[in-house]
Protein backbone atom coordinates (compact mmCIF):
# COMPACT_ATOMS: atom_id res chain seq x y z
CA UNK A 1 0.00 0.00 0.00
CA UNK A 2 2.74 2.47 0.90
CA UNK A 3 4.64 1.61 -2.29
CA UNK A 4 1.56 2.51 -4.31
CA UNK A 5 1.17 5.73 -2.31
CA UNK A 6 4.79 6.67 -2.97
CA UNK A 7 4.32 5.97 -6.67
CA UNK A 8 1.15 8.10 -6.73
CA UNK A 9 2.94 10.99 -5.02
CA UNK A 10 5.84 10.72 -7.45
CA UNK A 11 3.42 10.70 -10.40
CA UNK A 12 1.64 13.78 -9.06
CA UNK A 13 4.94 15.58 -8.57
CA UNK A 14 6.03 14.73 -12.09
CA UNK A 15 2.76 15.78 -13.69
CA UNK A 16 2.62 19.06 -11.78
CA UNK A 17 6.19 20.02 -12.58
CA UNK A 18 5.09 21.92 -15.68
CA UNK A 19 2.98 24.20 -13.46
CA UNK A 20 6.03 25.47 -11.59
CA UNK A 21 7.22 28.76 -13.02
CA UNK A 22 10.92 29.20 -13.77
CA UNK A 23 11.19 31.73 -10.93
CA UNK A 24 9.70 29.26 -8.46
CA UNK A 25 11.94 26.50 -9.77
CA UNK A 26 14.95 28.79 -9.31
CA UNK A 27 13.79 29.61 -5.78
CA UNK A 28 13.63 25.91 -4.95
CA UNK A 29 17.34 25.62 -5.68
CA UNK A 30 19.03 26.85 -2.53
CA UNK A 31 21.78 29.24 -3.52
CA UNK A 32 24.25 30.68 -1.06
CA UNK A 33 23.65 34.39 -0.57
CA UNK A 34 26.54 36.52 -1.64
CA UNK A 35 28.07 39.16 0.59
CA UNK A 36 27.51 42.00 -1.88
CA UNK A 37 23.75 42.56 -1.33
CA UNK A 38 24.28 42.63 2.44
CA UNK A 39 27.08 45.20 2.14
CA UNK A 40 25.02 47.19 -0.36
CA UNK A 41 22.04 47.30 1.98
CA UNK A 42 24.26 48.29 4.89
CA UNK A 43 25.82 51.17 2.93
CA UNK A 44 22.39 52.24 1.68
CA UNK A 45 21.11 52.28 5.26
CA UNK A 46 24.06 54.37 6.43
CA UNK A 47 23.60 56.88 3.60
CA UNK A 48 19.87 57.02 4.27
CA UNK A 49 20.48 57.60 7.98
CA UNK A 50 23.00 60.34 7.26
CA UNK A 51 20.52 61.99 4.91
CA UNK A 52 17.83 61.92 7.58
CA UNK A 53 20.26 63.37 10.12
CA UNK A 54 21.38 66.19 7.82
CA UNK A 55 17.76 66.95 6.93
CA UNK A 56 16.82 67.09 10.60
CA UNK A 57 19.74 69.44 11.34
CA UNK A 58 18.73 71.66 8.42
CA UNK A 59 15.16 71.90 9.73
CA UNK A 60 16.42 72.73 13.23
CA UNK A 61 18.74 75.42 11.84
CA UNK A 62 15.95 77.03 9.81
CA UNK A 63 13.67 76.97 12.85
CA UNK A 64 16.30 78.68 14.99
CA UNK A 65 16.89 81.34 12.31
CA UNK A 66 13.16 82.01 12.05
CA UNK A 67 12.94 82.25 15.85
CA UNK A 68 15.81 84.77 15.90
CA UNK A 69 14.35 86.86 13.06
CA UNK A 70 10.84 86.96 14.53
CA UNK A 71 11.88 88.01 18.03
HELIX and SHEET records of a PDB file:
HELIX    1   1 UNK A    2  UNK A   16  1                                  15    
HELIX    2   2 UNK A   17  UNK A   19  5                                   3    
HELIX    3   3 UNK A   22  UNK A   28  1                                   7    
HELIX    4   4 UNK A   35  UNK A   70  1                                  36    
END                                                                             
